[in-house]
Amino acid sequence: MHPTIVAAVFPLIFVGELPDKTMFASLVLSSRGRPFAVWLGAAGAFLVHVVIAVSVGAALFAVLPHRVVEAVVAVLFLVGAGLAFFVSEETEEHEAETIVASVPVHRAAVTAFVVIFVAEWGDLTQVLTANLAARYHSPVSVAVGAVAALWAVAALAVVGGQGLLRYLPVTVVRRVTGAILVVLALVAAAAAIAG
């Protein structure tokens, strides 16, 4: 495991997940009580998604030539940047409310797991985690950084997410995430061209 890769992955995933629908879903679920149970369910779902994303990223690197991997990573970073720039805050909140409303609330942890597991498929942070695993060629380090970031965001959501979003506008978080992803896309494109 490489601590520098963990340290590089953590802020990218953390910032990318802050304005996400899964954060809003965790907020809504924890407002009904049992925030620790909601966090446990969300943490389990995030762990499963990181394992899937890192496996896909590592498989991409193993199957494709280095130049092609860098080009694919560059394109996917640009797609992630587009998602960060163009998905509206209102859309995310509406999607989170719809997902929460469609799942019966019997047990907080199970409900949180199901909601987060469903909501996270194809999400910005899942795509970003796969890209980072392909880029850094260190799946364990990427997984540790990504899981730690996702768990931290889930903890913020269940403990004080509403207060955080009062002080940090979602649009600012999205723009910062988008800008970082554009820079990463340019770095990956340069690596693909340099070969």
C-alpha positions as a Markdown table, in Angstrom:
| # | Residue | x | y | z |
|---|---|---|---|---|
| 1 | Met | 0.0 | 0.0 | 0.0 |
| 2 | His | 1.2 | 3.5 | -0.9 |
| 3 | Pro | 0.3 | 6.2 | 1.6 |
| 4 | Thr | 0.8 | 9.0 | -1.0 |
| 5 | Ile | -1.8 | 7.4 | -3.3 |
| 6 | Val | -4.2 | 7.0 | -0.4 |
| 7 | Ala | -3.6 | 10.7 | 0.4 |
| 8 | Ala | -4.2 | 11.7 | -3.2 |
| 9 | Val | -7.4 | 9.6 | -3.7 |
| 10 | Phe | -9.1 | 10.7 | -0.4 |
| 11 | Pro | -9.7 | 14.4 | -1.2 |
| 12 | Leu | -10.8 | 13.6 | -4.8 |
| 13 | Ile | -13.4 | 11.1 | -3.7 |
| 14 | Phe | -14.4 | 13.2 | -0.6 |
| 15 | Val | -15.1 | 16.4 | -2.7 |
| 16 | Gly | -16.8 | 14.3 | -5.4 |
| 17 | Glu | -19.2 | 12.7 | -3.0 |
| 18 | Leu | -20.1 | 15.8 | -0.9 |
| 19 | Pro | -22.9 | 17.1 | -3.2 |
| 20 | Asp | -24.1 | 13.6 | -4.2 |
| 21 | Lys | -27.6 | 12.1 | -4.0 |
| 22 | Thr | -26.3 | 9.4 | -1.6 |
| 23 | Met | -25.3 | 12.1 | 0.9 |
| 24 | Phe | -28.8 | 13.5 | 0.7 |
| 25 | Ala | -30.3 | 10.1 | 1.0 |
| 26 | Ser | -28.2 | 9.4 | 4.2 |
| 27 | Leu | -29.3 | 12.8 | 5.6 |
| 28 | Val | -33.0 | 11.9 | 5.0 |
| 29 | Leu | -32.6 | 8.4 | 6.4 |
| 30 | Ser | -30.8 | 9.5 | 9.5 |
| 31 | Ser | -33.4 | 12.2 | 10.2 |
| 32 | Arg | -35.8 | 9.3 | 10.9 |
| 33 | Gly | -33.5 | 8.2 | 13.7 |
| 34 | Arg | -30.6 | 5.8 | 14.4 |
| 35 | Pro | -27.9 | 7.7 | 12.6 |
| 36 | Phe | -25.2 | 5.1 | 13.5 |
| 37 | Ala | -27.2 | 2.3 | 11.9 |
| 38 | Val | -27.7 | 4.4 | 8.8 |
| 39 | Trp | -23.9 | 5.0 | 8.6 |
| 40 | Leu | -23.2 | 1.3 | 9.0 |
| 41 | Gly | -25.6 | 0.5 | 6.1 |
| 42 | Ala | -24.1 | 3.2 | 3.9 |
| 43 | Ala | -20.5 | 2.2 | 4.8 |
| 44 | Gly | -21.3 | -1.4 | 3.8 |
| 45 | Ala | -22.7 | -0.3 | 0.4 |
| 46 | Phe | -19.8 | 2.0 | -0.2 |
| 47 | Leu | -17.3 | -0.8 | 0.5 |
| 48 | Val | -19.0 | -3.1 | -2.0 |
| 49 | His | -19.0 | -0.4 | -4.7 |
| 50 | Val | -15.3 | 0.5 | -4.1 |
| 51 | Val | -14.4 | -3.2 | -4.5 |
| 52 | Ile | -16.3 | -3.3 | -7.8 |
| 53 | Ala | -14.9 | -0.1 | -9.1 |
| 54 | Val | -11.3 | -0.9 | -8.2 |
| 55 | Ser | -11.6 | -4.4 | -9.7 |
| 56 | Val | -12.9 | -2.8 | -13.0 |
| 57 | Gly | -10.1 | -0.3 | -12.9 |
| 58 | Ala | -7.4 | -2.9 | -12.3 |
| 59 | Ala | -8.9 | -5.2 | -15.0 |
| 60 | Leu | -8.8 | -2.3 | -17.5 |
| 61 | Phe | -5.1 | -1.9 | -16.9 |
| 62 | Ala | -4.4 | -5.6 | -17.1 |
| 63 | Val | -6.3 | -6.1 | -20.4 |
| 64 | Leu | -5.6 | -2.9 | -22.4 |
| 65 | Pro | -2.2 | -1.4 | -23.5 |
| 66 | His | -0.9 | 1.5 | -21.4 |
| 67 | Arg | -1.7 | 4.1 | -24.0 |
| 68 | Val | -5.3 | 3.0 | -24.4 |
| 69 | Val | -5.8 | 2.9 | -20.6 |
| 70 | Glu | -4.5 | 6.5 | -20.3 |
| 71 | Ala | -6.9 | 7.6 | -23.2 |
| 72 | Val | -9.9 | 5.8 | -21.6 |
| 73 | Val | -9.0 | 7.3 | -18.2 |
| 74 | Ala | -8.8 | 10.8 | -19.8 |
| 75 | Val | -12.2 | 10.4 | -21.4 |
| 76 | Leu | -13.8 | 9.1 | -18.3 |
| 77 | Phe | -12.3 | 11.9 | -16.2 |
| 78 | Leu | -13.8 | 14.4 | -18.7 |
| 79 | Val | -17.2 | 12.6 | -18.4 |
| 80 | Gly | -16.9 | 12.9 | -14.6 |
| 81 | Ala | -16.1 | 16.6 | -14.9 |
| 82 | Gly | -19.1 | 17.1 | -17.1 |
| 83 | Leu | -21.3 | 15.3 | -14.5 |
| 84 | Ala | -19.8 | 17.5 | -11.8 |
| 85 | Phe | -20.4 | 20.7 | -13.7 |
| 86 | Phe | -23.8 | 20.1 | -15.3 |
| 87 | Val | -25.9 | 18.0 | -12.8 |
| 88 | Ser | -28.0 | 20.4 | -10.8 |
| 89 | Glu | -28.4 | 20.4 | -7.1 |
| 90 | Glu | -32.1 | 20.2 | -7.4 |
| 91 | Thr | -31.9 | 17.1 | -9.6 |
| 92 | Glu | -29.7 | 15.4 | -7.0 |
| 93 | Glu | -32.0 | 16.2 | -4.1 |
| 94 | His | -35.1 | 15.1 | -6.1 |
| 95 | Glu | -33.4 | 11.7 | -7.0 |
| 96 | Ala | -32.4 | 11.2 | -3.3 |
| 97 | Glu | -35.9 | 11.8 | -2.1 |
| 98 | Thr | -37.4 | 9.5 | -4.8 |
| 99 | Ile | -35.0 | 6.7 | -3.9 |
| 100 | Val | -35.7 | 7.1 | -0.1 |
| 101 | Ala | -39.4 | 7.2 | -0.7 |
| 102 | Ser | -39.4 | 4.0 | -2.8 |
| 103 | Val | -37.7 | 1.8 | -0.1 |
| 104 | Pro | -39.8 | 0.8 | 3.0 |
| 105 | Val | -38.1 | 1.7 | 6.2 |
| 106 | His | -38.0 | -1.4 | 8.4 |
| 107 | Arg | -34.4 | -1.4 | 9.6 |
| 108 | Ala | -32.2 | 1.6 | 9.3 |
| 109 | Ala | -29.0 | -0.2 | 8.4 |
| 110 | Val | -30.6 | -2.5 | 5.8 |
| 111 | Thr | -32.5 | 0.4 | 4.2 |
| 112 | Ala | -29.4 | 2.6 | 4.1 |
| 113 | Phe | -27.4 | -0.2 | 2.5 |
| 114 | Val | -30.0 | -0.8 | -0.2 |
| 115 | Val | -30.6 | 2.9 | -0.9 |
| 116 | Ile | -26.9 | 3.7 | -1.2 |
| 117 | Phe | -26.1 | 0.5 | -3.1 |
| 118 | Val | -28.8 | 1.4 | -5.7 |
| 119 | Ala | -28.0 | 5.1 | -5.9 |
| 120 | Glu | -24.2 | 4.6 | -6.3 |
| 121 | Trp | -24.3 | 2.6 | -9.5 |
| 122 | Gly | -22.6 | 4.5 | -12.3 |
| 123 | Asp | -22.1 | 7.4 | -9.9 |
| 124 | Leu | -19.3 | 10.0 | -10.3 |
| 125 | Thr | -17.3 | 8.6 | -7.4 |
| 126 | Gln | -17.6 | 5.0 | -8.6 |
| 127 | Val | -16.4 | 6.0 | -12.1 |
| 128 | Leu | -13.6 | 8.1 | -10.5 |
| 129 | Thr | -12.5 | 5.3 | -8.3 |
| 130 | Ala | -12.2 | 2.9 | -11.3 |
| 131 | Asn | -10.2 | 5.6 | -13.1 |
| 132 | Leu | -7.9 | 6.1 | -10.2 |
| 133 | Ala | -7.3 | 2.4 | -9.9 |
| 134 | Ala | -6.4 | 2.2 | -13.6 |
| 135 | Arg | -4.3 | 5.3 | -13.3 |
| 136 | Tyr | -2.3 | 4.5 | -10.2 |
| 137 | His | -1.9 | 0.8 | -10.7 |
| 138 | Ser | -2.4 | 0.3 | -6.9 |
| 139 | Pro | -5.9 | -1.0 | -6.3 |
| 140 | Val | -5.4 | -1.5 | -2.5 |
| 141 | Ser | -4.2 | 2.1 | -2.0 |
| 142 | Val | -7.0 | 3.5 | -4.2 |
| 143 | Ala | -9.6 | 1.4 | -2.4 |
| 144 | Val | -8.4 | 2.5 | 1.1 |
| 145 | Gly | -8.4 | 6.2 | 0.1 |
| 146 | Ala | -11.8 | 5.9 | -1.6 |
| 147 | Val | -13.5 | 3.9 | 1.2 |
| 148 | Ala | -12.1 | 6.3 | 3.9 |
| 149 | Ala | -13.4 | 9.3 | 1.9 |
| 150 | Leu | -16.9 | 7.8 | 1.3 |
| 151 | Trp | -17.2 | 6.7 | 5.0 |
| 152 | Ala | -16.2 | 10.2 | 6.1 |
| 153 | Val | -18.9 | 11.8 | 3.8 |
| 154 | Ala | -21.5 | 9.3 | 5.1 |
| 155 | Ala | -20.5 | 10.3 | 8.7 |
| 156 | Leu | -20.8 | 14.0 | 7.9 |
| 157 | Ala | -24.2 | 13.3 | 6.3 |
| 158 | Val | -25.6 | 11.5 | 9.3 |
| 159 | Val | -24.1 | 13.8 | 11.9 |
| 160 | Gly | -24.2 | 17.2 | 10.5 |
| 161 | Gly | -24.7 | 17.3 | 6.7 |
| 162 | Gln | -27.4 | 19.9 | 6.8 |
| 163 | Gly | -25.2 | 22.3 | 8.7 |
| 164 | Leu | -22.3 | 21.7 | 6.4 |
| 165 | Leu | -24.3 | 22.4 | 3.2 |
| 166 | Arg | -25.5 | 25.7 | 4.8 |
| 167 | Tyr | -21.9 | 27.0 | 4.8 |
| 168 | Leu | -20.5 | 25.3 | 1.7 |
| 169 | Pro | -22.7 | 25.8 | -1.4 |
| 170 | Val | -23.2 | 22.6 | -3.5 |
| 171 | Thr | -22.4 | 24.5 | -6.7 |
| 172 | Val | -18.9 | 25.5 | -5.4 |
| 173 | Val | -18.2 | 21.9 | -4.4 |
| 174 | Arg | -19.3 | 20.7 | -7.9 |
| 175 | Arg | -17.1 | 23.3 | -9.7 |
| 176 | Val | -14.1 | 22.4 | -7.6 |
| 177 | Thr | -14.7 | 18.7 | -8.4 |
| 178 | Gly | -15.1 | 19.4 | -12.1 |
| 179 | Ala | -12.0 | 21.5 | -12.3 |
| 180 | Ile | -9.9 | 18.8 | -10.6 |
| 181 | Leu | -11.3 | 16.2 | -13.0 |
| 182 | Val | -10.4 | 18.4 | -16.0 |
| 183 | Val | -6.8 | 18.6 | -14.8 |
| 184 | Leu | -6.7 | 14.9 | -14.2 |
| 185 | Ala | -8.1 | 14.3 | -17.7 |
| 186 | Leu | -5.4 | 16.6 | -19.2 |
| 187 | Val | -2.6 | 14.7 | -17.3 |
| 188 | Ala | -4.0 | 11.3 | -18.5 |
| 189 | Ala | -4.3 | 12.6 | -22.1 |
| 190 | Ala | -0.7 | 13.8 | -22.0 |
| 191 | Ala | 0.4 | 10.4 | -20.7 |
| 192 | Ala | -1.5 | 8.7 | -23.5 |
| 193 | Ile | 0.1 | 10.9 | -26.1 |
| 194 | Ala | 3.6 | 10.6 | -24.7 |
| 195 | Gly | 3.1 | 6.8 | -24.6 |
